[in-house]
Amino acid sequence: MKKIIITGANEGIGLNMVKQLLKDQNCVTVLDLQIDNLKELEEEYLGKFLAFVCDVRDEIAINNAVSASIKNFNGVDIAVHNACKCTFAGMENSSEDIYKEVFDVNFFGALRLTRAVLPYMKSKNHGKIIYTSSGVGVTGFANISPYACSKGAIETLARCLNIEYREFGVSFHIFHPPLTRTKSSSPLPVPKEFMADPMIVGKGLAKNINKKHFIICDNFSTKIQTKMCYLFPISVGRLLSKLSKKYS
């Protein structure tokens, strides 16, 4: 049984991840702007589940929620930053403020969660912190640069902190889900049948959350796709962008 804190889990991949983590007898705390989809879980898993209305752009709110979770469950083993913001416009149509807004959630949200749990994990010489990334953070993609850049940034952050905190027993990892049918991905000009089922992806990530690899995927197929992104980032990015135009 692990004590897990996750941001952004009121719907989509995060919600399905939480459901599976609870089925596997873990204690889970969710931090999200909305928690209406989590009410049934609070009743079903009384004593093993907490949900807090929390904006990851608010450092005080994150610290308070993390402190309450640690106090209630007597610790934290894993922290997952899954909350994200995605915009769909070209660079010329995306103001500097848009880039800042996206980074405030995707990158600085990850940093705030890390700062909140890290002192406790260091004191126990044990802990795991995971950031949910995206293939476009590796390959690039047309008309999505604020989001893609923020995902690339958290990948580098995870690598840096993995080195910095190894001696303290705290490891950093990246979740790499496939393109999934979620609310945030719905504006993409990609046929829905080409997107993965959020229930399957969330369940797969939950089942693999204890893996020691730096990159954690929901299944073997996604792992191969992700490796191709890292091996041929420019080619894959151009190909995916070209295919999306075909369906737009």
Buried (B, 14 or more C-beta within 10 A) or exposed (E): EBBBBBBBBBBBBBBBBBBBBBEBEBBBBBBBBEBEBBEEBBEEBEEBBBBBBBBBBEBEBBBBBBEEBBEEBEBBBBBBBBBBBBBBBEEEEBEEEBBEBBBBBBBBBBBBBBEBBBEBBBEBEBBBBBBBBBBBBBBBBBBBBBBBBBBBBBBEBBEEBBEEBEEBEBBBBBBBBBBBBBEBBEEBEBEEEEBBEBBBBBBBBBBBBEBEEEBBBBBEEBBEBBEBBBEBBEEBBBEBBEEBEEEE
